[in-house]
Amino acid sequence: MPIMNGQELATRLSALRPSMPVLFISGYPGKYGPPSLDQNPQVDYLAKPFSVDILLEKVKAHLE
């Protein structure tokens, strides 16, 4: 994103809607999530590569 990164966007949106779930998806393999993962249970992380089934599980878990 040219104006801000994903973490900045999530921070701004969380200020407007604190209960909104956030799912970060990394373009890089590995488990290097954003630092806010430990601070907010509504924030989750998914590292590539992943299957469609895993993506659907994460989304479903946060929508319940």
TIBA-156358 format. One record per residue: x, y, z of N, C-alpha, C, O in turn; residue in one letter; residue number from 1. Coordinates in Angstrom, 3 decimals, padded with zeros to 6 digits. Layout:
+----------+----------+----------+----------+----------+----------+----------+----------+----------+----------+----------+----------+---------+-----+
!      n.x !      n.y !      n.z !     ca.x !     ca.y !     ca.z !      c.x !      c.y !      c.z !      o.x !      o.y !      o.z ! residuo ! num !
+----------+----------+----------+----------+----------+----------+----------+----------+----------+----------+----------+----------+---------+-----+
!        X !        Y !        Z !        X !        Y !        Z !        X !        Y !        Z !        X !        Y !        Z !       A ! NUM !
...
+----------+----------+----------+----------+----------+----------+----------+----------+----------+----------+----------+----------+---------+-----+
END
This chain:
+----------+----------+----------+----------+----------+----------+----------+----------+----------+----------+----------+----------+---------+-----+
!      n.x !      n.y !      n.z !     ca.x !     ca.y !     ca.z !      c.x !      c.y !      c.z !      o.x !      o.y !      o.z ! residuo ! num !
+----------+----------+----------+----------+----------+----------+----------+----------+----------+----------+----------+----------+---------+-----+
!  000.852 ! -001.169 !  000.000 !  000.000 !  000.000 !  000.000 !  000.902 !  001.238 !  000.000 !  001.865 !  001.300 !  000.764 !       M !   1 !
!  000.606 !  002.191 ! -000.825 !  001.516 !  003.326 ! -000.951 !  001.505 !  004.321 !  000.212 !  002.517 !  004.986 !  000.436 !       P !   2 !
!  000.413 !  004.452 !  000.954 !  000.322 !  005.489 !  001.981 !  000.666 !  004.967 !  003.370 !  001.260 !  005.687 !  004.172 !       I !   3 !
!  000.304 !  003.739 !  003.657 !  000.573 !  003.163 !  004.975 !  000.735 !  001.663 !  004.836 !  000.344 !  001.082 !  003.824 !       M !   4 !
!  001.311 !  001.036 !  005.851 !  001.434 ! -000.417 !  005.802 !  000.208 ! -001.059 !  006.464 ! -000.651 ! -000.360 !  007.002 !       N !   5 !
!  000.137 ! -002.364 !  006.421 ! -001.018 ! -003.078 !  006.959 ! -001.227 ! -002.871 !  008.445 ! -002.364 ! -002.791 !  008.911 !       G !   6 !
! -000.137 ! -002.784 !  009.190 ! -000.270 ! -002.584 !  010.630 ! -000.841 ! -001.206 !  010.947 ! -001.662 ! -001.065 !  011.853 !       Q !   7 !
! -000.408 ! -000.189 !  010.203 ! -000.960 !  001.155 !  010.408 ! -002.450 !  001.187 !  010.073 ! -003.239 !  001.807 !  010.786 !       E !   8 !
! -002.830 !  000.520 !  008.988 ! -004.245 !  000.446 !  008.626 ! -005.051 ! -000.251 !  009.714 ! -006.122 !  000.221 !  010.096 !       L !   9 !
! -004.540 ! -001.372 !  010.213 ! -005.238 ! -002.112 !  011.272 ! -005.384 ! -001.264 !  012.531 ! -006.427 ! -001.305 !  013.183 !       A !  10 !
! -004.358 ! -000.501 !  012.878 ! -004.423 !  000.362 !  014.052 ! -005.503 !  001.420 !  013.891 ! -006.270 !  001.675 !  014.819 !       T !  11 !
! -005.565 !  002.027 !  012.734 ! -006.589 !  003.053 !  012.484 ! -008.000 !  002.463 !  012.499 ! -008.917 !  003.045 !  013.079 !       R !  12 !
! -008.165 !  001.306 !  011.856 ! -009.485 !  000.689 !  011.828 ! -009.904 !  000.190 !  013.208 ! -011.081 !  000.258 !  013.562 !       L !  13 !
! -008.950 ! -000.308 !  013.984 ! -009.256 ! -000.785 !  015.335 ! -009.703 !  000.355 !  016.242 ! -010.493 !  000.143 !  017.162 !       S !  14 !
! -009.206 !  001.557 !  015.990 ! -009.645 !  002.712 !  016.774 ! -011.114 !  003.021 !  016.490 ! -011.841 !  003.479 !  017.372 !       A !  15 !
! -011.543 !  002.770 !  015.259 ! -012.942 !  003.009 !  014.880 ! -013.862 !  001.865 !  015.299 ! -015.005 !  002.082 !  015.701 !       L !  16 !
! -013.342 !  000.648 !  015.196 ! -014.121 ! -000.551 !  015.528 ! -013.242 ! -001.522 !  016.317 ! -012.633 ! -002.415 !  015.728 !       R !  17 !
! -013.168 ! -001.362 !  017.628 ! -012.259 ! -002.181 !  018.448 ! -012.522 ! -003.685 !  018.387 ! -011.597 ! -004.473 !  018.589 !       P !  18 !
! -013.735 ! -004.094 !  018.120 ! -014.029 ! -005.528 !  018.100 ! -013.860 ! -006.158 !  016.715 ! -014.115 ! -007.350 !  016.543 !       S !  19 !
! -013.438 ! -005.376 !  015.742 ! -013.264 ! -005.889 !  014.385 ! -012.053 ! -006.815 !  014.319 ! -010.953 ! -006.420 !  014.705 !       M !  20 !
! -012.244 ! -008.049 !  013.832 ! -011.098 ! -008.943 !  013.694 ! -010.180 ! -008.491 !  012.561 ! -010.629 ! -007.925 !  011.565 !       P !  21 !
! -008.889 ! -008.753 !  012.733 ! -007.884 ! -008.408 !  011.729 ! -007.079 ! -009.665 !  011.434 ! -006.597 ! -010.331 !  012.350 !       V !  22 !
! -006.936 ! -009.985 !  010.158 ! -006.124 ! -011.122 !  009.743 ! -005.013 ! -010.604 !  008.841 ! -005.264 ! -010.181 !  007.713 !       L !  23 !
! -003.778 ! -010.639 !  009.349 ! -002.624 ! -010.271 !  008.544 ! -002.199 ! -011.478 !  007.734 ! -002.158 ! -012.596 !  008.248 !       F !  24 !
! -001.883 ! -011.255 !  006.474 ! -001.373 ! -012.318 !  005.609 ! -000.025 ! -011.858 !  005.075 !  000.086 ! -010.794 !  004.466 !       I !  25 !
!  000.997 ! -012.673 !  005.312 !  002.350 ! -012.312 !  004.911 !  002.623 ! -012.745 !  003.479 !  002.200 ! -013.816 !  003.043 !       S !  26 !
!  003.332 ! -011.898 !  002.765 !  003.796 ! -012.250 !  001.434 !  005.094 ! -013.028 !  001.482 !  005.611 ! -013.449 !  000.447 !       G !  27 !
!  005.619 ! -013.220 !  002.675 !  006.881 ! -013.919 !  002.850 !  006.650 ! -015.176 !  003.672 !  005.909 ! -015.138 !  004.654 !       Y !  28 !
!  007.269 ! -016.289 !  003.293 !  007.110 ! -017.502 !  004.087 !  007.735 ! -017.344 !  005.474 !  008.683 ! -016.579 !  005.653 !       P !  29 !
!  007.205 ! -018.058 !  006.428 !  007.734 ! -018.012 !  007.790 !  006.698 ! -017.495 !  008.754 !  005.577 ! -017.171 !  008.365 !       G !  30 !
!  007.073 ! -017.419 !  010.005 !  006.142 ! -016.991 !  011.047 !  006.592 ! -015.679 !  011.652 !  006.890 ! -015.615 !  012.845 !       K !  31 !
!  006.646 ! -014.642 !  010.855 !  007.047 ! -013.324 !  011.329 !  005.843 ! -012.405 !  011.295 !  005.665 ! -011.628 !  010.357 !       Y !  32 !
!  005.032 ! -012.499 !  012.308 !  003.829 ! -011.699 !  012.371 !  004.089 ! -010.310 !  012.903 !  005.168 ! -010.028 !  013.424 !       G !  33 !
!  003.107 ! -009.445 !  012.772 !  003.243 ! -008.093 !  013.300 !  003.279 ! -008.102 !  014.822 !  002.718 ! -009.011 !  015.433 !       P !  34 !
!  003.917 ! -007.125 !  015.455 !  004.066 ! -007.125 !  016.912 !  002.753 ! -007.023 !  017.680 !  002.723 ! -007.371 !  018.860 !       P !  35 !
!  001.680 ! -006.567 !  017.072 !  000.415 ! -006.403 !  017.793 ! -000.308 ! -007.724 !  018.045 ! -001.357 ! -007.728 !  018.689 !       S !  36 !
!  000.216 ! -008.830 !  017.562 ! -000.449 ! -010.117 !  017.747 ! -000.655 ! -010.458 !  019.215 ! -001.705 ! -010.983 !  019.585 !       L !  37 !
!  000.322 ! -010.172 !  020.045 !  000.226 ! -010.522 !  021.462 ! -000.672 ! -009.566 !  022.242 ! -001.106 ! -009.894 !  023.346 !       D !  38 !
! -000.953 ! -008.415 !  021.697 ! -001.688 ! -007.388 !  022.418 ! -003.195 ! -007.424 !  022.178 ! -003.950 ! -006.848 !  022.961 !       Q !  39 !
! -003.646 ! -008.080 !  021.123 ! -005.049 ! -008.033 !  020.762 ! -005.522 ! -009.401 !  020.293 ! -005.021 ! -009.906 !  019.288 !       N !  40 !
! -006.477 ! -010.017 !  020.994 ! -006.963 ! -011.336 !  020.583 ! -007.737 ! -011.298 !  019.265 ! -007.979 ! -012.345 !  018.665 !       P !  41 !
! -008.122 ! -010.119 !  018.811 ! -008.843 ! -009.981 !  017.547 ! -007.896 ! -009.998 !  016.353 ! -008.348 ! -010.029 !  015.209 !       Q !  42 !
! -006.588 ! -009.979 !  016.605 ! -005.595 ! -009.939 !  015.537 ! -004.978 ! -011.317 !  015.372 ! -004.564 ! -011.952 !  016.342 !       V !  43 !
! -004.925 ! -011.769 !  014.120 ! -004.339 ! -013.074 !  013.829 ! -003.407 ! -012.921 !  012.630 ! -003.380 ! -011.878 !  011.976 !       D !  44 !
! -002.652 ! -013.970 !  012.356 ! -001.626 ! -013.923 !  011.315 ! -001.632 ! -015.226 !  010.547 ! -001.771 ! -016.302 !  011.129 !       Y !  45 !
! -001.480 ! -015.128 !  009.243 ! -001.416 ! -016.296 !  008.376 ! -000.237 ! -016.112 !  007.431 ! -000.183 ! -015.142 !  006.675 !       L !  46 !
!  000.705 ! -017.048 !  007.478 !  001.896 ! -016.961 !  006.626 !  001.695 ! -017.782 !  005.362 !  001.127 ! -018.874 !  005.397 !       A !  47 !
!  002.169 ! -017.241 !  004.242 !  002.129 ! -017.984 !  002.986 !  003.247 ! -019.010 !  003.002 !  004.273 ! -018.771 !  003.637 !       K !  48 !
!  003.096 ! -020.112 !  002.347 !  001.917 ! -020.547 !  001.605 !  000.883 ! -021.169 !  002.533 !  001.236 ! -021.734 !  003.568 !       P !  49 !
! -000.383 ! -021.069 !  002.170 ! -001.464 ! -021.691 !  002.920 ! -002.526 ! -022.140 !  001.939 ! -002.612 ! -021.647 !  000.814 !       F !  50 !
! -003.326 ! -023.079 !  002.386 ! -004.394 ! -023.597 !  001.528 ! -005.660 ! -022.767 !  001.711 ! -005.793 ! -022.014 !  002.675 !       S !  51 !
! -006.567 ! -022.916 !  000.787 ! -007.856 ! -022.236 !  000.886 ! -008.584 ! -022.695 !  002.144 ! -009.245 ! -021.895 !  002.808 !       V !  52 !
! -008.467 ! -023.967 !  002.472 ! -009.135 ! -024.498 !  003.666 ! -008.631 ! -023.816 !  004.938 ! -009.423 ! -023.494 !  005.823 !       D !  53 !
! -007.333 ! -023.597 !  005.032 ! -006.776 ! -022.933 !  006.216 ! -007.251 ! -021.489 !  006.277 ! -007.595 ! -021.000 !  007.353 !       I !  54 !
! -007.277 ! -020.803 !  005.144 ! -007.783 ! -019.428 !  005.114 ! -009.241 ! -019.389 !  005.572 ! -009.614 ! -018.536 !  006.377 !       L !  55 !
! -010.049 ! -020.287 !  005.073 ! -011.459 ! -020.322 !  005.464 ! -011.625 ! -020.609 !  006.954 ! -012.508 ! -020.039 !  007.595 !       L !  56 !
! -010.792 ! -021.483 !  007.512 ! -010.846 ! -021.769 !  008.953 ! -010.548 ! -020.515 !  009.769 ! -011.243 ! -020.226 !  010.743 !       E !  57 !
! -009.515 ! -019.770 !  009.373 ! -009.154 ! -018.545 !  010.102 ! -010.278 ! -017.520 !  010.036 ! -010.648 ! -016.929 !  011.050 !       K !  58 !
! -010.816 ! -017.314 !  008.847 ! -011.899 ! -016.328 !  008.682 ! -013.120 ! -016.741 !  009.475 ! -013.726 ! -015.913 !  010.156 !       V !  59 !
! -013.494 ! -018.019 !  009.395 ! -014.648 ! -018.526 !  010.129 ! -014.467 ! -018.350 !  011.636 ! -015.398 ! -017.944 !  012.332 !       K !  60 !
! -013.274 ! -018.652 !  012.137 ! -012.995 ! -018.540 !  013.571 ! -013.182 ! -017.101 !  014.067 ! -013.666 ! -016.879 !  015.177 !       A !  61 !
! -012.800 ! -016.143 !  013.248 ! -012.922 ! -014.745 !  013.677 ! -014.313 ! -014.172 !  013.488 ! -014.652 ! -013.157 !  014.095 !       H !  62 !
! -015.124 ! -014.811 !  012.652 ! -016.477 ! -014.321 !  012.444 ! -017.467 ! -014.908 !  013.447 ! -018.583 ! -014.407 !  013.585 !       L !  63 !
! -017.067 ! -015.960 !  014.142 ! -017.975 ! -016.599 !  015.106 ! -018.037 ! -015.839 !  016.412 ! -018.753 ! -016.243 !  017.327 !       E !  64 !
+----------+----------+----------+----------+----------+----------+----------+----------+----------+----------+----------+----------+---------+-----+
END
